[in-house]
């Protein structure tokens, strides 16, 4: 639901839909990094936020980007927050009238744009031509005719100190055949389900592949596909402990066709070190959702005490397998029976298929949703001298009991709906719990056995 994150955001702040969680090298504590983006047609103001485990702001830096910045994701390394801005043309008059980007922007299909390297507040080192903390280095991306930077998913980014460069592995929209392909379907005619045939899907959904962007110290950029096969790759993920560090394995969905765009269907593990991959494919009428990484319990227990491998070359078997020492979770949708089930894979052995399949009874989950894994974890440690008020105590208790039962989820959902429906009555005076717009019988309905 709508939130100002405890007063951090202004009421009308357009907060991003993408976040990255990173454990800094010099500070073992995790940070959540995201941004807000406000554009007026001529320039965009991007504010990057870094939160600690108590959701307090560690850093808040603002950068000015040229033109209307259409940002789909961010990358985070030890030194930089990376934003990729595709080339767009803005009809300023239309934007002034409607304030609607969909009516005012025209995208360049052949690619090109800018990569912005925003220096993080926690690091004071410089890059390239000597910018300092809080400033930004912009690198131009020339069109290459092989793809574009629209809807770019940044799987992971890291600083390669040995080769003095920044590396990003991304899922990029590509044109294996014709870069000028235009949609043959009128967007206004689309209704859910919007793609019931392969032809309709291909006319609306471009193919994506796993690419590597390398930004050298002299600010030269190279872009190359990591794998020769042009099979569709979507929803990329890595082991959470190598976020912002050098990685070896990428887990992603793949399509069922090798040369054409196709819906995400199978689950694959890409080895970016050897440039090979292995995969598991379900039945033709079954489709897997985003592969979510769930570390083994032992790995989670050791995460705070020692670093997980950075994926670099090593003679140690444990170093080479740490990134795949866990499980891959994926929601499978059966198009024939219109049912869903949770699949659990061994992250080191996807081709053997799921180790277990958990039916989701009474509910069919639509194909194509993002997901995340939330372990039941203790509340974050408190620093010496920290004081917590009653509200924060409740928040910490909530974190400790992060895993809710189905009944609790349903009850909380009903309460949220009730509060949303009565949002315009916050100041109405009532004799019973008027501040929430709830009656006594509401509490009986939503909290029942909790009272």
Steps between C-alpha positions, in 0.01 A plus 500: 500500500588867491770600747729792577749264664465658840507855367812454287316562173290805412134420447531516120847344460515254206697221669658231282357150466846344516738466795838339560622356831876502541746408774787747469856373508614752763178470699354152541153637570246481222354807330192540283554741211235657276405835350225747419484658155321822410518636143356809331592433136827698503676340795445236767582514868599163641544453875681185610412365845698248706323340796647291780338186645278714723379690193670819607661714231878457488548714191287725280664655194337681209622504140377696198462297179454661158161470328215278612669198659310174453669273754399135535758369749819582687831334564696540824870434556723583796565843345214586268129501441462437125206637301448425130303766311376400151467759225150646473346793312264720703207693356522785751173659391308174544674440833404851617135432415460144627793432737468146362834344393318231297358773273812716495797269452633325192765233550800438278472135399862463386642557844736756641480720805709570808643313798519710817752396766376668819755492778356352818508697822683224686809515276730793433708367211501651153442359154620592150541876480509564875143556621456486875237367739143590413583581139431307182691380196296463180608265221341522155363182339498501121229303315637161396201367302499177704262604776393786722507607863123518550372295794854391583527263798832532683563155647817602684782754486841513665832686506777296336804642678743267323400616152408854615146496363136471599308193381123463456318183398159597361199359319485708183231530234658370179418472131636170368326551164346843433561804726215689332229247583179682590203368695209381285255513791316814608586557867145628564357165385699303758305347786596248764617241411677718244698221326314179427711398201874493436464745211327753727766455767785550252336812356488659846802358685857545372766242566749555783846350548772509763759766413809640672574873509858594594591861582877553489693757699526720187116490485488281189206257502485156344175303463502132416259205527625246753356207305476441126152346512218751450249321722280735707635560853291676766483561878871469590617442859818422692597374845402795726837503676690586178282800418737783407796259483653285230265209430518179302144368466183667372164324541228595254196390305549393139258467212418179319621622157867544417477768230175686570336691783295269720344516848719417800461127552805314631756573772872534421831555673746708297871470580647835392852372572492205257229652274285186525153434638278214613122497525182312584193527278148404611224363277401716199188619682685586824676831569740583783505841668801697622767278660552627854816409692462357851836436675533188710446556872867436578606755241266756654637435849857553379418805288559747783832342600676453168470615141355272235732439204527778246481251213863541392726217392607268779628148548271453798184303432319688776586832338362385166176361643410761762298706252283199416476365855131561538159453340314656209129566552267550204122519464385277215175570316329208324314638199308177448353468851535872587662414832823607668766332709824598669812326367815461709828430315851426620687811380801287399300249295212654306491240217391229746174687545322615815579320824146561614175639356252668736146540358330833571143393559207721413710770338649544151780759499537680164821442310771766494507649849814598691565332834735504796613267775453616860660278764381516858782700654569666835458875531809704401757544779481823693798726528629604839305795633206449262161590640178368349151637544183292520436520125850378416469216750188387316687521167789289632254243632333493158837430333560209738166353397527576130341175387121525531238229473243513218232607750716785630571621146130493413408683822761772447396537136138558599605758755714681242208504257270638769746778586545583132124521440455732796811705437296815449347467846815527712381815673142386555407489867348170611439341835705190425854504356416800279863563415510183292149531363424158654211375710526254786354227282776566245754390759301183563486431126868562423676398818263231629701251701776752559278694744 
